[in-house]
Amino acid sequence: MAALARWCVGNRLIVVVLWLLALVGTATAAVAAGSAYSNDYEVPGTESGRATRLLTEGFPGLGGDSDTVVWHTASGTVRAAAVEQTMTRALDRIGELPGVAAVHGPYDDAGAARISADGHTAYATVTFEDRAEDIDRGEAQAVVDTAKAAESDDLQVELGGSAIALTESSGGHLAEIVGVAVAAVVLFLAFGSLAASLLPIATALVGVGTAYAGIVLLGHTMTVADFAPMLGMLVGLGVGIDYALFIVTRHRRGLKRGLTVTEAAENAVATTGRAVVFAGATVCIALLGMLILRLNFLNGVAIAASLTVVLTVAASVTLLPALLSYIGPRALSRRERRRLAEHGPQPELPTGLAARWSAFVERHPKLLGTVALVVIAVLALPTFSLRLGTSDQGNGPQSSTTRQAYDLLAEGTSGDGDGEGAGAGSGGAGGGFGPGVNGPLTLVTRVAGAEDRLALDRLDTTLRATEGVASVTPVTFDSAGRTAYLTVVPESAPQSRATSELVDRLRHEVLPRAEAGTSLDVQVGGVTAGYDDFAEVIVGKLPLFVGVVIGLGCLLLLLAFRSVGIPLKAAVMNVAAVAAAFGVVVAIFQWGWGSELLGLGRAGPIEPFLPVIMVSVLFGLSMDYQVFLVSRMYEEWLETGDNRRAVRVGLAETSRVINSAAVIMISVFLAFVLSGDRVIAMFGIALAAAVALDAFVLRTLLVPALMHLLGGANWWLPAWLERRLPRISIEPPECRAAHERLTDVMAELEKEREPDVRDIAG
C-alpha cells in the first residue's frame, strides 16, 4: 500500500487524468447506449411464473404489460356523446402508437363493465407488445401524452400501470445535492480547511459517477433493477465520503506530527488505507452474498452495488493521495499551520468530550451496556410484525398520475383493517370499481378435452361464490382450444393481506376441488401472486444467506484481529443493528407512523426483496465501524497488553472521527428520502437508522462496555487455531516501524506532557 501511495503521489497528474478519462469515458458510453433496466421478479419454478409462461404461449398478444387509461367526470357521465367521442378518438390514436398491441375500451358490449355504476368513471386497458421491463420509456410517454391531450376542465384523464410508471420522474438529483452539501458542511466543521473538506467529496463523486455509468452499461448484459443505480449511488456516496474522511484524517495527523506531505500521504494510505480496503472488502462480501440466492433480479443489484464500493475504495487509495499532494499543507487549517510553524510538531492527544466519554464508559460499563441493549430491543420490536408484499401504486405520491388513476378505480372503498390505507378495502359502495381491479389475478391452464371445458364452466360459478372475489371474467380459450384463462378481480387491493389470503385459498382449497377428476392444472398468476411467490422464495433462502454473510464476515475479523470474541461480538452487534433498522422501517412504511408527513405515501407492506438487500448493505456498513474502532484497540493491546487501556484509548481516539463519519453517512442516506421513490426512501431511512444506532449506540457504547466487562478474554484465541490461521494484518509491519520512529522523534515532547487519557484509567 505504501508503494501504491508513493507512486500515486509521484505521478499525481497521470492518476488524476486516468480517473477523469474513466469517468468521462464510461459516462459517454452510458449516454450512447441508454439504459436497459429490468424489474423482473419472476422466479423459475414458482406457480406465478408458470402461469405467465402458459399465458404467453397460448395468448402471445397478452404477454405484454397491461396498463389502464382512466377518465372521470365530476358532472354528467362518461356515456355523454362529447366524452365518448373525445375518448374514443384518444384510444384509437393510442392503438396506433408504436409498441401498443391492443386497446380495449368501455364503449362496446364487451366493455360495459369498464364503466362505474354511477357513470362518472370509466377505464380502458392498453396492452403493450412487451413486458414492462422491456418497454422503451418513449413508447410509454407517447401513450401518456396522447391520453392527457384529451383532458379538459370537465374531464380528468389519468393513467396507471407498470409501463406508465416509467414516465414518472423522480426527485431528480435533489437527493444527491442535499446529501453532498450536508457532508461538505460537516467536513468543513471537522477539518477547518476548505481544501481538505472538498477532497473526500471530490473523490467519492468521481468513484460513484464512474460506477453509476458502469451500472447503466451493466444493464445491457444482465438483469439490473431500475433502482440499482440509485442504490449504488446511495451506498457509494456514504461509504466513499467516509473512507476518504478516514484517510484525510490520518494524513492531517501525520502533518501535525511533522511529516512531509508525501510522507503523510504514504503513511495514511499504508495504515488507514489498508483498513479502508479491508472494510470495503467486507461490504462487497456482504453484497455479493446475494448471489447465493440465485435470483436474477438480485444478482444485478449485488454486482451493481459491489461495483460502486470497489470503485470508491479504489478512488480513496489512488486518487485521494494524488489530490492530497496537490493541496500540500493546506490540508490543515490556517490556525493549525500557524501553530505548527510556531511550536513545531506536537502529539495529537484525545481530549474533550471523546476522552471524557471514553473514561465514563470505563467507569459504568454495566449500566451503559444495559441502556444500549434496551434501546436496541425496543426499536427492534416492530420487526416481529414485518409483512412482505407488494406496495402498489396506491402508495405513490398523490400528485402522480398512477396514484390518481389507482384512486379513481378504487374510489368509495373502506379500509380492510390491515393498516394499509385507503384503497386496500374489501368492497364498499362508491363510484369506483373497487381496489381489486388494480391487481387482478389470472388463472391459466392447459385444456385436454370436453371434460376440462365443463369443469372450467363450473369453476366460473365456484369462483363467483368464493370469499374475497369481487368478479370473474368468462373463460377465454386460445385459437386451438388447448389453453384457457380467466381473470379474477379480488375485493381487496393488491397490497392487502386479504388478497394474499385469497391467493392461498384458491391454490389450496378452491382449485384442487375443481380439478378433481380432470386433467386441469390451473396456475394462479398476477401481481399479488407473483410477489407472494417471490417473497416465499426469499424467506426460504434467507437463513442460508444470513448465515453465509455472517460467517464470512466473522472469518475476516478472525484473521485480522486473532481473536474469537471480536468476530462473535461483531456478528451479534450487526444483527442487532439490522433488526433495529428493520423495526424503524416497519413502523414508518408498514404501520404508517409519519409516512404521509414525510411525503412517503400511504402505509403498505415491505417489498419482498428489501430484507435481503438491506441485510447485505447494513451488515457491510456495520463492519466498517467495527474495523476502524477495534483496529486501534488492537494496536494498543499489542503494544501494552492492557485491555482497559486498549479499549479506553481506542474509543477516545476513534469516536470523534467515527461520529463525524456517521453524521455524514446519515445525512447522505436521509437525503435520498427526497428522491420521490418509495423503495429508495426505504433504503435511505433503513441505512440512516442503522448507521445512527451502530455509531452512537453500539460502537461507542455497547461494544466498549462489553469489552471492558470481558477483559483479556476479548483477545483470546486457542493455541491450535493460532498456529493454523494465516496472518493478515490491517496495520503492516513497515508502518509499525514508522510509528516507532515517530515515537522516538516525539519522545522529548512526551516527557513534558501532562497525563492524559492514555494514562489515566476511568
N, C-alpha and C positions, 0 to 999 in steps of 0.2 A: 504493500500500500504506500509506503514511503517513496519507493521508486516511481510509482504512478504519479503521486503528487509532485515529485521533483520534475518529472517530465512535463506535466501539465503546466506547472509554473514556468519552466524554461521555454516552453513552446505555447505560450498562452494565446497568441494570435491564431495559431493553427487550430487550437482547441475550440476557440470561440467561433471561428469560421466554419469548422466542421459541424458544430451543433446548429448553427444558423442554416447551413445547407441542408441538414437533415430536417429541420423544421419546415423550411420553405419547400423543399422537395416533396415531402410527404403531404403537405397541405395542398400543393399544386396537383399532385396525383389524385388526392381525395376529391378535390373540386371537379377535376376532369372526369373521374369515374362515377361520382354521385354516390348516394347512399343506397344500401340494399339490405335494410334491417328486416328481421322476420320474427314476429311473436308467435311462433309455432309451439303450442303447448301439448300437441299430440304426443302421447306416449305409446310406443308399439306394444301391442298385446292387450290394450285396455278395450273395454266394450265400446266406449265412445269413439275410439279410433277405428274399430271395426265397422261401426255404423257409418262413419264418414267415408270410408273406402267403399262400402256397399252402395251408398248413395251416389258417389262419384262414378262408379262403374255402371250402375243402372240408369242414372239420370245425369249425364255429363253436363247438361245445362244448369243443373242445380248445385254443381260442385263449387261454384264461386261464392264470394261473400254476398250476403243478403243484407241490404240496408233499407231504411224507410224514409219516405218524404211525408211529413205530417203537416196538414194545414187546418186552421181553426178560424172561425168567425165568431165574434162576440155578439153580433146582431144578425138576424137572418139565419140561413142554413147553408151547408156546403152543397146542397142539392139545387140551390138557386142557379139559374141559367148562366149568369155572369161568372159565378165562381166555377161552375163546371166547365165552361168554355176556356177560362183562363188556365185552370189546372190541367185540362186535357191537352192543350197546346204545349204546356210546360213538360208534361210527361212524355208527349210524343218527341219533343226535342231531346229529352234525356235518353230516350230509347235509341236515338240515332248517334249518340256520343260514342267515341272510341272506348273500348273496354267494358261497355254495358251489354250484357247478354239478353236481358228481358226486363220489362216493366209491367207490373200488374196493378192496375188502378181499381177504384171503387165504383166506377160508373158503368158497370155492366152487371148482368145477373150473377156471375160468379163472384163479383167483388162486393156485393151488397153488405157483407159482414164487416167491411172495412169502413163503414160509416157508423158513428156512435149513435146511441139510442136517441139522444136529444138533437141530433143532426148538426151539431156545431163543430164536430171534429171528424176528419177523415184521414186516411193514410194510403200510400201506395208502396209496394215493395219493389225495390230496384236490385236486381241480381247482376253482379259483375261476372265477367268471364273467369277471373282468377280469385284465389283466396286472398284475404285481407293483406297477408304478409307479402304478397307478390304484386299488389296493385300499385301502380305509379301514382304518386301524390297528385300530379297534374290531372290525371283522369278523375280522381275523386273531387278535386277542386272544381272541375268543369261541371260536375253534377250539382255541386253546391251553388255555384254561380247561376246556373240555368234555373234551378228551383227558386232561389232567392229573387230572381228577376220578376217572378210572378207576384211577389209580396206587394201589398198596398196598405193604406191606413185601415181598411176594414178586413184585410186578410193577412193572417200571420202564417208564415211558412217556416218550418224548422226541419232539420234532418238528423237522423240518428243511425248508428251502426259503426262497426269497426273501421270500415274504409273511410267513412266521413270523419272519424276521429283523427285520421291522419292529417286533415286540413287545419285542425285547431292548433294555433300557435301556442307555445308555452310562454313562460315569462321572459323569453329572450335570454340575454346574458346578464340580466339584473342580478341573479343569484351570485354568479361568479364575481361580478364587480363589487357587490356589497361585501362578500366574504374576503376578497383580496384587500379591500380598503380597510376593513377592521383589522386584518392581520398586519397591515402596514403600520397602523397606529400602535398596536401592541408592541411590535418590533422596535419602533422608534422610542417608545417609553422604556423598553428594556435595555436598549443599546445607547440611546442618546446620540446616535450618529445616523444621519440620513443615508449615507452611502452603505453602511453596514445593514441597515434595516431593509434596504431595497434589494440587496443581493439574494436573500432567501426567496423573495417573491419572484425575482427575475429567473432564478434557477428553476423554481417549481413551474413557472409558466412555460419555459422552454421545454422542459421534460413532459409536462402534461399536454402541451399543444402538439408536440410530435406524436405522443401516444393517441391523442384524440383523432388525428388524421389517420394514424395506423389502424385504429378500430374501424373507421369508415371503410378502409380498404379490406380489412378482415371480413367485413360483412359480405363481400363478394365471393369468399371462399368457404364460408361455413355459416351456420345459423347463429346470428347475433341479434339479441333483442334490441328494440329501439331505445330502451332506457340504458343500455350498456355504456354508450359514450358519456352520458351524464353521470352515471355511477362511477365510471373510471375517473372523470374529472373531479367528482366529489372526493373520492379517496385519494387521488393523486395530489390535489391541492393541499389536502390536510396533511398527509404524510410528507409530501415534498417540502413544504414550508418548514415543517417540524424538523426533518432531517437536516436541512440546511441551517436551521437555527442552532442545532446542537453543534454542528461543525464550526459555525461562525463564533459561537460562544467559546469553544476550545481555542480557536485561533486568537481571539481577543485576549484570552487568559495568557497565552504564550507571549503576545506583545507586551503585556503588562509585566511579565517576568523577565523582559529584556531580550527576548529572541528577535532576530531579524524577521522581516515579513516572509521571506522564503522559508526560514526555519519554522516559524509559527504555522504556516500553511501546511508544511510537510508533517509536522507533529500532530496537527489537528486531524488530518486525513488518516495518518497512520494509527491514531488512537480512536478518536470518536468516529472516524470514517469506517473503521472496521466494525464498530458497534452498529453503525447505520446499515452496512451491508448485511450484518447478521440479523438485525431487526427486519430489514426488507425481505430477507430470505424467509423468515418466519411468516410474514404476511403473505408472501407468494405461496408457501406451502399450504397455509390455511385456505387460500383462494382456490388453488389447484386441487385441493381435496374434493371439490365439487365434481371433478372428473370421474371419481369412483361411482357416482350415481348413474353414470352412463345415460344422461338425458341431453339430447342435442341442444335444447333450449338453454340449459345451464352451462354446457361446455363453452359456448361462445362468451357468456358472461364471465366465466372464470378466467379464460385466456385474455379477454379484453382488459379486465381489472388487473391481472398479473402483469400484462404488458405495460400498463401505466406505472405500476410500482417499480418495475425493473428500470424503466427509463428515468423515473425521478431519482432513484438511487444512483444510477449511472451519472446523471447530471450533477448530483450532490458531490460525488467524489472526483469528478473530472472538470466540469465547467466551473464549479464554485471556487476551487483553489486558483484557477486561472483568473477569475474575476477578482478574487481577494488580492492577488498580486498587482492588479491594475490600480486598486484604490489605496494600496500601501497602508501607511499609518492611519489613514482616515477611517479605518475600521474602528478606531477609538474615537470617543467624543473629544471636543476641544479641551474640555476640563481634564479628561484623562491623559491626553497628550501633554498638556502643560504640567500636570503632576509628575508624569514620567520624566519629563525633561528636568524638572527642578529637584526631584527627590531620588531619581533613579528607580531601578526595578524594586518592587515590593511584593511580598506574598499576598495573594488574594484570599483572605480568610472569610469563612462563612460567618456573617454577623446578622444582626437584626432579627426579624421575625423568623427566618429559616432556622437560625441557631436556637432561638428560644423554643420554637415548636419542636425541634428535634429533642431537646432536653426534656420538654414537657411530656412527650410520648414515652421517653425512657422512664420517667417517674410514674406514669399511670398507664401501663400497657393493658392491664385487665379491664379497667373502666372504659378506655377508648376503644379497645377491641370489641367490647360488648356493644357500645353505641354504634359502631360501624356495622356490626352484624345485624342489629335491629333495623337500621336504615335500609340495608340491602334487602332484608327479608320482607319488610313492609312494601317496598317498591316492586318486589318480585311476585307478590300475591296475585295481581291480576293475570299473570301468565297462566295460571291454572284454568282460566276461562277462555283461553285462546281458541278461536274458531277460524279454521282456514276455509276460504271460499272465494267466490268472485265478487269483487266490488264493481258493480256495473256502472253504466253512465249516469245513473241516478245519484251517484256520489260525486259527480263532477261539479265544477263551479256553476252557479245559477246563470251566469251570463253566456255560457256556451250553448251552441245550437243543439248539441247532442243531449244536454241536460234538459233543455226546454222541450225537445221532441219526446224525451222519456216521460216528462211530467204530463204533457198533453195526452199521451196514450194511457198513462196510469191514473189520470185525474179522477178524484172522487173516491179513492180508496182510503182505508184506515189501517193503522199500524198493526202488525201481527204479533206484537209483544216481544220481538227479538231485540228491541232497541236499535233497529236498523233504519229508522227514519221513515218519512213518508214515501209512499210508493212501494213499500215492502209488504203491503197488506194482503189480505185474503178476501177478495170480493169487495162488497160495498157498492153503494149506489153512486152515480155521478155521470158526467158527460163523457168520460173516457172509456177505455176498453178493459181496464184492469192491468195491474203491473205485469202479469204473466205474459202479455203479448210482447214485452221487451226481451223475453228469453224463452221462446217455445222449445219444447222437447221434440226430437224427431225419432220416430220408431221405424226401423228399416229391417226388412227380412227377405230371404230368398223364398220363392213360391214354387212348389213342386207340382201342384195339380188342383183339381176342383175342391178336394177336401180342405186344402190350405186356404183357398179362397173363401169357402164357407166359414172357416174358423176366423178369418180376418173380419168378415162381416159381423160375426158375433162379438169380436174384440172391440169393434167400434162402439157397440152398445154397452159393453162392460166398462170401457174406459169412461164413458159419459157419467156412469154411476159411481166412479171411483172418487174417494175423498181427496180433495185438493185439486181436482181437474175442473177448469172453467169451461173449456170447449174442446172439441175434437173435429178435425177436418176429415172428409171422406177418404177412403183408401185410394191411393193412386198407383197404377201399375205401369211398368215400362212398356215399350212397344212390343217386346217379346213375351210379356206376361210372366217373366221369371223373377222380377224384383218388385217389391211394393213398399210404399212408405205412407205414413200418416203423421200428422202434426198434432201434438197435444199442447194446449195452452194451459199452464198452471194458474191457479187462483192467486198465487203469491209471486213476488219478484224473483228474478234470477239469483240475487244475493241472499234471499231469505232461507232460513233453516227449514221452513216448511217445504220449499221446493226440493231441497236435498232429501228430505224425508219422502217426498213423492217419488223421486228417482229410485230410492231404495225399495219403496212399496211396489213400484212397477216391476223392478227387476227380480224381487224375491217372492212376491205374492201373486200379483195380478197376472203377469205374463206367463210364469210357469204353469198356472192353471189353464190359461187359454191355449198353451202349446201342447197340452197333454193329448196324446193320441194322434198328433200330426207331425209333419217334418219341419214345422216352423221353428225358427230360432231368431226371435225378434231382438234386435240390438237397440238399446236406448242411447241416443246421442243428443247433441245440443250443447249450449253454452254451459249450463249448470252441471250437466253430466260430465262434460269434458273436464271442468275444473275439479269436480269431486274425484274423478279418476286420477287426475294429476296430483291432487293433494294426498290421496291414498298411497300412491307410489312413493312420494317424497317422505311421508311419515313412516312408511315401512322401512325405508333405507336410512332414515335419519340417525338411529343409534349407531350403525356402522360408520356413517360419515363422521359423526361427532367423535367416536372412538378413535378413528384414524387420525383426525386433525389433532386431537389432544395428545395422542401417543407420539406423533412426530414432533410436536412442539416440545413435549417433555424430553424427548431424546436429545434434541438440540441443546436444551438447557442443561441436561445432564452432562453432555460433552463439554459445554462451555464452563460450567461452574463446579464440576467434580463433586456433586452433592446430590443426594436422593431427596432431601427435604425441599430444596429450592424448586425443582420441577413440580413436585406434588402440590406445593402451596400455589405455584403459578397456575396450575390446572384448575384448582378449586377457585381461585380468585377470578380467573377468566370466565368460568361457568357462572359465577355469581354476577359478574358484570353483564353477561349476556342475558341472564334471567331477569335482572332488574330493568335492563333496557327493553326487553320484551314486555314487561309489565307496564312501562310508560307508553309503549306503542299501543297496547291493548286498551289502556284507559282513554287515550286520545282518539284513536281511529275506530276501535270496535265499540267502546262504550259511549264515545262522542263527547268526552269531557273537554270542552273548549275547541272542538274541531271546527264548528261553524265560526266561532270567534276568530280563529286563526286563518279563516278563509280556506279550510281544507275540505269543505263539503260536509255531507251527512255521514253519520256513523255507518259502518258496514264491516263485514268480515275482513280478515287479513289475507292478503294474496298468498296462494299456496307456496310460491317459490321464495317468498320473503324470508322464512326462517333459515333456509339453507344459506342464502347469500349473506344474511345478517350474521349467522354464526361464523362464517368464513371471515368476513371483514372484521367483526368485533374481536374475534379470537386473535387475529393477526395484529390488530392495533393494540390490544391489551398486552401482548407480548413485548411490544416496543418499550413501554414504560418499565416493564419488569426488567428488561435487559439493561436499560440506562441506569435504573436505580441500583440493582443488585451488582452490576459490574463494578461500580465504585465501592460498594460494601465489600465485595470480594477482593478487590485490590488492597483495601485497608486490612482485611483479615489475613491475607498472605503476608503482609508486612509486619503485623503486630501480634496476630493470634488472639486478639482480644475482641470477642463478639460484640460486647456492649459498645466499645469504641467504634468498631466497624459499622455497626448499624447507625450509631449516632452521627458519625462523620459522613457516611454515605447519604443519609437523609438530609443533613444540613447542607451538603454541597450540591445535591441534585434537585432538591424540592423546588427551588426557585425556577430553574430552567424547565423542569417538568411542568410546573404550574403555568408558566408562560406559554409553553408549547400547547398545553391543554386548552388554554383560553383561545389561542389561535385556531386550533382544530375545531373547537366547539363553535366559534364564530363562523368558520367556513361551512361547517355542516348545517347549522341553523339557517344560514343564508339561503340554502337550497330549498327551504320551505317556500321561498318566493318563486320557485321555478314554474308553479302552476300545474305540476304533475303530481298526482296523489302518491304514486309509487315512490318517486324521488323524495317527496316530502316525508314519507315513512322512513326511508333510509336516513335522511338528514336528521330527523328527530331521534331515531334509534341510536345512530352513531354519536350524536351530540350528548345524549343521556349517558351512553356507555362510557365515553371519554371523561365526562364530568365525574361520574361515580368512580371510575378507575383512578383518575389522577388525584381527586380531592378526598376520596373516602378509602379506597383500597390501598393505593401505593404510598400515600403519605400518612396513613393512619393505621389500617388493619395489618398490612404487611409488616411494617416495622414493629408494631405492637407484638405480633406473633413471633417475630424473630427475636425480640428481647425475651419473651417468655420461654422460647425453645433453647436459647443459649447456644452452646457449641454444637448441639445436635443439628443446627442448620447446615453445617458443613460436613456432616458425617457421610462417608462412603465406604462400603465394605472393601476390605483389602483385596479380595479376589476380583472384585469388579474394577477396582483402581488399576490393577495390573492389565486387565483386558481392554480397557477403554482407550481409544486413540486420543491424543491430546490436541484439542482445538482451543486456542487462546484468543479471546477478544482483544486482550492487551498484549501485543507481540513483545518478544524479548528485547529487541533493539530499542523499543520505546521505554521499556523498564530501565534500560541502561541510560537512556536520555533523561529520564526522571531523576536517576541518581546523580547525573552530572548537574542538573538544575538544582538539586538539593544541596550539593556542595557549594554552588555559586551563591545560594541564598543562606548559607549556614550562618554567616556573620549577622545578617539581619534577623535571623530566627533567634539568636541569643538575646537580642534586645526586646523581642516582642513580649506582650503581656499574655497570660494564659487565655486560651480561647476554647471553643467547643471541642477541639481535638483532645484537650487535656482534662477538661472539667466534666465529670460524669453528671448525668441528670440527677 
